[in-house]
Amino acid sequence: MNVIPFYSSTKTHFQLSNFHPCEIFINNYKYSSSEHYYQQRKAATLGASQELIDSIPKYTCALAKYSAKKLEKEATIDQLEEWQKIKIEVMKRALFSKFSQNTNLLSILMETGDAILVEASPSDNFWGAGTYEATILREKRWPGANVMGKLLSNLRSECRFPFYHTKPSEPTVFLIFLFVFRVLFTQTFKEF
């Protein structure tokens, strides 16, 4: 079983991490990472002021995450339930934007081939594996749900699906164009 752990602190494939710096543009906002977009959407859903919503893209990743997390304590049950319903779709949009707007990162994702992608976050049992990189590599199993790894694997498959003849290490502009076209015209994203 070929497993590739990734996290902001891993020696390889750290670019797959949500915290990896990369410019993305969504809804007239410029973000420094996909994590910034995710945390801004979380803050908006949990009732943040417009001032905070507009500020999050300018924060460090850690401060953006802290600001959105702090809102959870003040959020209503309805707001928290709404966030639980939409957070995976928000992350999908963040990842789509990250990899469709940064072809160098798409190349890294495609070069993982058919490996199982595992977010080596020891403290996150939902998005991550809930354990360390060394444990993942040694035991080839993990207690967490690894939702981030699954979303990245699905995105990788979506990019490759119509191109059986294309080598995973050679994503082309044509592949990116068709992928963007397919997603934009066959799926709808909630606009926030």
N, C-alpha and C positions, 0 to 999 in steps of 0.2 A: 504494500500500500504506500503510494507516494503522497506524503503529507508536507505541505508548506505552511509553517506557522509565520504569522506576520503580526507586527505591533510597532508602535512608534519607536521602540528601543531595540528591535531585532536588527541583526547585521545585514540581512538580506530581506528583500520584499517589504521593507518598512514603508515604501511608497503606497502600498495598498491600505495603510492605516488612514482612518478618517482625519487624523491630526496632521497628516503630511501636508506641508504648505503647497498650495497650488491655487492659482486664480480661477474662480468660476463666476459666471454671471447668471443670475436668475431674477426675473421680475425687477429689472432696473437696479438691482443691488450687486455690488462686487464683493465677493467673499474670498478670504485668504485660505480657506480649506472647506471641505464638505462638512466638517464638524460645525463650522460657523453657521452654515445654512440650517443644519439640523437644530442647533440650539436656538437660533432665531425663531424658527417655526414653533418650537416647543414653548418659548417665552410668549409668543403671540397667542397660542392656543390656551395658555394658562393665564391669560388676562394681563399681560405686561403693558405698561404705558407705551405709547408710540415712541417716546424719547428713548426708552430702553431698547425697543425693537430696532430702531434705527442705529443705535450704538453698538449692538452686539457684533456686527460684521467688522468693527474696528478693534475689538478686544483681542487679547490673546486667546488661544483655544481654552486654556484653563479658566480664565475669567469668564468667557462666554458660557462654559459649562456650569460654573459656579452660579452665575447670575440666573440661568434658567432653572437650575436645581433649587435655588433659594425660593423661587416662585411656587414650587410644589407645596410648601408648607402653608401658603396663603390661598392656594387654589381651591375652588369648590369641587365637590365630588363630580359634578357634571363635567367640569373642565378636565379633571383628571381622567375620567372615563373617555372623553372625546380624544384626549391625547393618546391613550392606549389604543384606540381604534385606528388612528391615522399614522402613528409613528413609523411603522414599517414602510408605508407608502411615501412618507416624507424622506426616509433614508434612501429608498429606491431612486427618488428624484435627485437627491444629493449625489448618489453614486453615478447615475446616468450623466449628470452634468459634469462631474469630475472627469470621467473617462472619455466622454464625447468631446470635451473642450480641451483636453490635454493629451494629444496623441502619443507623447512619450510615455505617459502613464498607462494608456491603453496597450501599448506594446509590452510593457512589463506584465500587465494582467494576462495578455494573450500568451506570453512566453511560459506561463505556468502550466500550459497544456491541459491535461486532465487531472492534475494533482488536486487533492482535497485541500482547500484553503481553510486555515484555522486561525482565528484571531486569538493570539496568545495573551489575552488579558486575564491575569490571575484574580482580579477583583470583580469581574463582570460575567455572570452566569447566563445572561440573556444574549447580548451581542457577542460575547466572547466565549472562550473555552472554560473559563473559570480556573485556569491553571497556567503554569509557566511553559515557555518554549521548550526547555529541556525535557520536561515531563511529557509533553505532546510528542516530541521526537522519539523518546525512549519507549513510551507505552502505546503510542498510536491510538489513544483514547483520551477522553476528557469529560468532566462532569457537566460543563455548560452546554447551552443550546447552540452556540456558535452561529447565531443568526447572521452576523456580518459575513462570515465565511461563506455561508449558503447564498446570500444575496450576491456576493461577488462571483461565485461559481455560476449562478444563474445568468448574471450579466455577461460573463465570459461566453457562456453557451449561446446566448442571444446574438452576440457579435459574430460568432463562428457559424451558426446554424445554416444560413443559406450558402455558405462557401466551403463545401466539402473539399474542394481542391486547394484551398488557401492554407498555407502552413501557419500554425498558430503564432510563430515568431515574425510573421510578415503581414500584419494588418495593413490594409491599404486605405487610401483616401476613399476609394470606391466602397469598401466595406463600411467605413464610417458613415458615408453618405446614405447608403441603403439602410444601415441600422437606425440612423436618426430618422429617416423617412418612415421606416416601419413603425418605430415607437410613436412618433408624432401623429401618424395618421391611423394607427390601429388601437392605440391606448389613449385614455384620457387621464390627465393628472388633475387633481384638485388644485385650483388656483387659490392662493391665499392672499 
